[in-house]
Amino acid sequence: MVDVLRRNNVTVTGAPHGPAVVLAHGFGCDQNMWRLVVPALAESHRVVLFDYVGAGRSDLSAFREERYCGLEGYAQDAVDVCEALDLREAVFVGHSVSAMVGVLAARQAPERIGALVMVCPSPRYLDDDGYRGGFSAEDIDELLASLESNYLGWSAAMAPVIMGNPDRPELGEELTNSFCATDPDIARVFARTTFLSDSRADLAGVEVPTLVLECRHDAIAPPEVGAFVHAAIPGSTLVTLEATGHCPQLSAPEATSAAILEFLAALP
């Protein structure tokens, strides 16, 4: 039997008998990225954090490229964590690509996940006919080629762009350090999985209450993406934070926490 709690470095905190909230990090990150929003959520909820296999303090020996070359492998990690803790009707909070992982996880195990919070989601990063994802095919090719040829250099160049907030360079430095702590071979697989994914067709199948949380200025997921996700998920709620960058849980933790808690309070 796989020890999922060890494999995914699962941490549980907050109100022991409160409703469960699962926080899932994005590409190049780990559960530490949620540390500034955890205290507010933990006052009333049981907060579950984990690292995908290959990230943070997960068991790197469990990484298999054939499993993680698609978002379904990451969704299985999330479902495994929910099953190991026997969570029911948990709220899955996914940042960036993890928002789409949450969609797949909810479909795989509907009894485990009862609501979704999508923080700066993007169902497709690549522009398409009539759809703006934020990146051209040339952009994606260049991004992946740069990442594969010089991962540390790519991290140092891209992290500040992803984070935004150039007046707060410490935020970009933190994301750079997080990227650089990831094994380059694992990062290569996760990057291709992330930036070449297309989950648009999955959105219409979401049947749980959903909050789409976007930033006013985001170089990775422009406003058109948030509007698309909101329109594609029946009954979803769209909230635009007066924040800059792709990681509001670090750059605007109070506003991010408040928006999530307001959504949680309205759940049946």
N, C-alpha and C positions, 0 to 999 in steps of 0.2 A: 504494500500500500504506500502511495506517495504521501509524504508529510507536507500537505499543501501549506500549512501555516508557516513552516520553516522555508519551504521552497519559495514562497512569495513574500517572505518577511512580513507577515501580517501583524499589524498593531491594532489593538482595540482599546478605546478610551471613551471617556464621557459617561453619560448616565447609563448605568448597567441595564435598566429596564425600559429605557426610552426607545422610540422608534429607531431603526437602524438606518444610517447614512453611510454609503460606501464611496470613498473618494479615490478616483482613478486618475493617475498622472498621464501626461502626454509624452511625445517623443523626446528622448534625450534627458528626461527628468526622472524623479523618483518621488516617493511619498513626502519627502521633506518639503516639497514645493507647496504643500497645503498647510504648513505649520502656523501661518498667520490667521487662517480662518477657523482652524480647529477649536480654539478656546470658545468662540461664540457658539458654534454648533454643539459642542460638548456639554453645554449647560443643560440642554433639554433632550439631546439625542445620543444614542450609542454610535460612536464614530469608528468606522473601520477603514484602515489605510493598508495599502499593500504595494509591493513593487512587482511589475510584470517580470517574468523570467528574462534575465539579461539586463535588468535595470537595478540600480541601487544596491541593496544588500540581499538581493534574491540569490538563489542557488544557481550560479552561472553554469554549473555542470549539467543542469536540466535543459539548457537551451538547445533546440534542434531547429535548424533552418527550415526544414520542410514543414514544421508546425507553424512557425512565425513568419512565413512568407506571405501570409494573408491575415486579414483582421480577425478571421474566425479563431485563430490560435490565441490571440489576446483576449477575445471574448470568452474562450474556454477557461483561461486563467481566472477571469472575473467570476464566472459561474462556479468554478472549483472553490474559490474563496467563500462564496455565498453558501455553497453546500457544506463546506467544512465547518462553518459556523452555524449551520442550519438557519440561515436568515430567511424570513418570509416577508414579502411586500416591502423590501428594502428600497430606499431611494438611492439610485445610482447617479453620482455626480462625476461626469467625465469631462476632462479638459482637452480641448483641441481634438486630436484624432480619437481620443478615448470617448468622446461624445458618440461617435459612430460605433465604437466597440460596445457602448452601452445599449445601443439599438439592437445589435446582434445578440448580446447577452440576454436582453429582455425577451427576444424571440425564442432563444434556446431554452430559457428557463423562466417562463412567465410567472410561475408561482413564487419565484425568488425576488423578482424586481417589480415593484409596484408603481414607480414613478421615475422620471428621468430629469436631470438637470444638465443641460449642455452648455458648457462654458467655452465660448469662442469656437463653436463647432464649424467643421467644414466637411461636407459629404464628398467634395471633389475639389482638389486644389488647382487642377488644370482647367483653363478656359475651354469652353465648348460652344458649339453653335447656339447662340441665345442664352448662354450661361456664363457668368463671370466668376471664376474661382479664385482669380488673383494672380495666376501664373500662366504664361504661354508655354507651349511645348519646348521652346528653346530655353526658357527660364529653368524648367524642370531638368532638362538634359544637362544644362550647365551646373545646376545645383548638385545633382547626383554625381557628376564627373568630378567636381571639386571636392565633394565629401569623400569620394573613394580614393582620390589621389593624395589628399592632404587633410585628414580629418581634423587634426588639431588646428590647422590654419583656418579651415572652414568654420569650425566652432567659434574661433575668436572673431571672425568676420560676421557670421550670421547671428550669433546670440544677441548682440546689441540691437540688431534690426528687428528680431523677433520680439524682444522685450520692449522696445521703444523707450520712451522716457530718457533721452540723452542727457537731461539735466540731473539724472540720478544714476550715474555710471555704475554704482555698486550693484544695481539690479542686473545690468548686463553682465557684469563680472560674475555674479552668482550663477547665472544661466550658462555662461561660458564654462565655468568650473564643473557644473553638472554635466554638460555635454562631454567635457574632456575626461570625466571619470567613467564614461561608458566605453566598453571595449569597442574598438573601431570596427571589427568584423560584425559584431552584433548590431552596432549603430547602422552599418550599411544595410543590413537586412530590414531593420525597422524603418529606416528612411525610405527605402524603395516601397515597402508596404504602405507607408503613410502617404507619400506624395504621388503615388501612382494609383491610389485607391479611388473607387467610384461607388459610393453608397447611396446615391440619390434615389435609386429605385426602392431602397429599403424604408425610406421615411414614411411613405404612405401606409405602411403596415404597423406603425407604432400605435398602440391602443391604450397606453397608460398616460396619465397626466404628465405634461412635459413643459419645462421652462427652458427657453432659449435665451441665453445670457450673452450679450455681445458688448464690445467696447466701442465707443464713439469713433476712435481712430485705431485701426488694426491693420498693419501691413501684410499680415498673413491671411486674415479672413475679413475682407472688406464688407461694408454694410449690405451689399447685394446678397452675400452668402447668408447672413442672418435672416434676411427677408425671405430668401428661398426656403430655408429650413422651416421657418415659421409657417409659411404658406403650405408646405408639403406635409406637415404633421397636423392632422385634424385636431382642433381644439387646443393647440399649444399656446403658450404665453410668451411673448417677446418682450424682453427688458433690455434697454440700451444703457449701459453704465457711462457716466461722464468720466471716462478713463481712457488712457492711451496705452497701446501695446497689446500683446497677445496673451499676457499672463496677469490678469487682474487679481488673482489670488495673492500675488506678490506686490503689484503696483498699487492696488486699491482694495486691500483686504476688508476694510470696514464696509465699503459699499457692496462688495461681493457677498460677504456674510449676510448683510441685511437683506439683499435680494433673495438669497437662498432661503433664509429663515421666513421671509414673508410668504414665499411659495409653499414651504413646508407647513406653515400655519393654516393655509387654506385647503390642505389635502383632507379628504374625508376620513 
